Amino acid sequence: MIEQPAYTGFGFSDEEWGLLVGLPQAVLTAASAAESDGTRRTRAETAAGLETIATGRESASPLVAAVAGELVSRVGDPEAGEELPVIEPADPQGLIDDVLARAGQASALLGAKVDEGEAGAYRHWLVEIAEQVVGAVPTGGLLGIGGDQVSDSERRFRDRLSHVLND
């Protein structure tokens, strides 16, 4: 007997599942790109986001656990010391706009395909990823002293994501 992909149990097509699995990493990248912080800070933000994604494997939501498990198997497990490469997009605002549009698509898809508990857990998890990324390191300051924990542009991205997802 051939084993069915995990997404078929949730009623998603391959394309729909790709959207749901790709979105958490895209949220991580967009949240990091919301403020140009330099390589060291971006690396810390990326690590915080990957850790939050990996923690999703322990979610009480079967959907979040399945998405997180598949994503970690694709990009690496922080518990094994694996790291994502630092991505600094050429057009940060274009990336942010694209991620917010895809988040809206995912939210609508979830509303049509799964119960509100599963949809809410996934939406909340995405906002939590953004929250952990933008709060990972202070922005500004001098030699790590001072600055804002979350910049206005980071807060704006997180809030827009939360609004798009109705979380």
N, C-alpha and C positions, 0 to 999 in steps of 0.2 A: 504494500500500500504506500502511495506517495503522500508524504506529509505536506499539508497545506500551509501556506505562509500565514504568519500570525494575523495579518490584517484581514484575512477573509473571515475570521471569527467575529470581527467587529463590523463586518459588512462594507468594508472599504475596497475600492479598486486599487490597483497598483499605483496609479497616478495620485489618488487621494492620500494613500498611505505615504507616498513620497513627500507630499506637502507637509503632512503632520510630523514626519521624522526629520525633515530638513529644517523646519521652522525653529526649533530650540537653538540650534547652532547659529542660525541667521539672527535670532534675537540677541544672542551673546555678542556677535560681531557688531551688530548695529548699536547696541548699548555701549560697547567699547568705543565705537567710532563717533558717538555723540559728542565726545570731547577729546581733542587731540592731546594726549597725555605723555607721549614719548614711549619708547620701547619697554623700559622697565615697568612702568605703571600699566601699560597695555598687557604685558605678560601676566602681571598679577590679576588684572581684570579677567583675562582669558582663563586663568587657573580657577578663579572663583566661579566663573560661569560653568566650566566643565565639571567642577565638583558638584554644583547644584543640579546639573543635568544627570550626573551619575547617581546622585542621591534619589532621583526620580525612580530608580529601579526598585526602591523599597516602598514606593507609594502604595497606599491602600487601593488606589484606582488601577484596575487591570490595564486600562488604556495607557495611562502615564507610565506604568511599569514596563509595558511592552515597547512603547516608543523609546523610553530611556535605554532599555536593554539593547534595542537594535542600534540606536545612535552610538552608544558607548562601544559596541562591537565594531562599528565603522570607524570611529575617530580616535579611540583609545580610552583606556581606563586610568583615571588619575590615581587610583589605589595601587596600580602597577607602576606608577611613576611616569606614565605617558603624558605628554603635553600636546596641546594643539599648537600649530604654528601661529605666530602673531600675524594677523591680517590687518593691514592698514589700507582701506579702500581709497582709490583715486577720487571717488565722488561720494563722500560720506553721506551727504544729504540725499542723494539718489538711492543709496543703499537703504537708508532709514525709511524713505518713502516706499520703496519696494517691500521691505519687511512689514511695514504697517499694512500695506495692501494685502499681502499674503496672510497676515494675521486675521484680517477681516474675512478673507475667503475661508480660512480654517475655522473661524468661529461660526460662520454660516453653515459650513459642512457639518460640523459637530452638532449644531442645533437640529439638523435634518437627519442625522444618522445614529446618534447615541442619546441616552437619557441625560437629563440635566446634571446629574451628579458626576458622570464621566466628563461631560463637556466642561463643567465648572472646574473640575480638578485639573484638566489640561490647561484651561485658560489661566487659572491661578498659578500653575507651575511656570508658564511662560513669563508672567509678571514677576514671579520670584526669581527667575534666572536674571531678568533685567535688573531687579533690585539688588541682587548680590554683585552683579558686575559693576553697576554704577557706584555702589558703596564700598567696593574693595579697597580703594586707595584714595586719599585726598587729592584734589586737583588744585594746582596753584601752590603758593607758598614758596619757601626757599629751603633747599636741602631737606625736604620732607617735613619741615616745620611750618605750621600755619596752613592756610588754604581752606577750601571748602570740602567737606566730605563728599557732597554731591553737588556738582555744578548746575547752573540753571539749564544748560543744554541737556545734561544727563537727566535731570528731573523732568524736563519737558518730554524727552523720549519715553521715559518710564510712564509718565502720566498719559501720553497719547496712546501708548500700547494698551494700558489698562482701559482707557476709554473705548478703543476699537474692539477690545475683547469683552467689554461690559463686565469687567472684574472689579 
